[in-house]
Amino acid sequence: MNCKKIYFVLLAFSLCFNAFAQQPAKVTTVFNPQELFAQDLYKTNGDEFRSANGAPGPKYWQNRADYNLKATIDSNSNQLTATESIHYINNSPDQLSSLWLQM
């Protein structure tokens, strides 16, 4: 009989705690997945540099830099010696007035 009383008391406590448990706050959002992933996601037709889906167009260009770096470390004198040659190709229709390098 004692076990039944203990079981009943535990059941009553658990029901009381559940009744007073904090309810999660309702989250409101403006996110609409149907609108975000709609068939007409790409609203522009693109241009000569990029197509509507972001792929390169006929006038898309990239500059190129090829380099050769030779470096040696002298651990006795704690010196780093290096030489580098850079071949930079400007594929842009604009002329570059300067080129910044960071080593």
C-alpha positions in Angstrom: 0.0 0.0 0.0 2.9 2.3 0.8 4.2 2.0 -2.8 0.9 3.0 -4.3 0.9 6.2 -2.2 4.4 7.1 -3.2 3.6 6.4 -6.8 0.4 8.6 -6.6 2.4 11.5 -4.9 5.1 11.4 -7.5 2.5 11.3 -10.3 0.7 14.3 -8.8 4.0 16.3 -8.4 5.0 15.6 -12.0 1.6 16.7 -13.3 1.8 19.9 -11.2 5.3 20.7 -12.5 4.2 20.1 -16.1 1.2 22.4 -15.7 3.4 25.2 -14.5 6.2 24.7 -16.9 7.2 27.7 -19.0 5.7 27.6 -22.4 8.1 28.4 -25.3 7.6 31.9 -26.8 6.0 32.0 -30.1 8.5 33.1 -32.8 7.2 35.3 -35.6 9.2 35.6 -38.7 8.9 37.1 -42.2 10.8 34.2 -43.7 8.8 32.6 -46.5 10.5 29.6 -48.0 8.1 29.4 -50.9 9.0 33.0 -51.8 12.7 32.5 -51.3 13.0 29.4 -53.4 10.4 30.3 -56.0 10.9 29.3 -59.7 11.6 33.0 -60.6 14.4 33.4 -58.1 16.6 35.1 -60.7 14.5 38.2 -61.4 17.0 39.7 -63.8 18.1 38.2 -67.1 21.7 38.9 -66.4 24.1 41.0 -68.5 27.2 40.4 -70.7 29.4 39.8 -67.6 27.1 37.5 -65.6 24.1 35.4 -66.6 21.0 35.3 -64.5 22.2 32.3 -62.5 25.6 33.9 -61.8 27.6 32.0 -64.4 30.2 33.9 -66.4 28.9 35.7 -69.5 30.7 36.4 -72.8 32.5 39.6 -71.5 33.5 38.1 -68.2 37.2 38.4 -67.5 39.7 37.5 -64.7 43.3 38.8 -64.2 46.0 36.3 -63.8 49.3 36.2 -61.8 51.9 33.5 -62.2 54.8 33.6 -59.8 58.0 31.7 -59.0 59.3 32.1 -55.4 62.7 30.8 -54.3 63.5 31.1 -50.6 66.2 29.8 -48.3 66.5 29.9 -44.5 69.8 30.1 -42.8 69.1 28.9 -39.3 72.7 29.7 -38.1 72.3 33.4 -38.9 68.5 33.5 -38.6 68.2 34.9 -42.1 65.5 34.4 -44.7 66.6 35.1 -48.3 64.2 35.1 -51.2 63.8 36.0 -54.8 60.5 36.1 -56.7 59.4 36.7 -60.3 55.8 37.6 -61.0 54.2 37.5 -64.4 50.9 39.5 -64.2 48.3 39.4 -67.0 45.7 42.1 -67.1 42.6 40.7 -68.9 40.5 43.7 -67.9 39.4 46.2 -70.5 40.7 48.9 -68.1 44.4 49.9 -67.8 45.9 49.3 -64.4 47.8 52.3 -63.1 49.3 50.4 -60.1 49.5 46.9 -58.7 49.7 46.1 -55.0 51.6 43.1 -53.7 51.8 41.9 -50.2 54.5 39.5 -48.9 
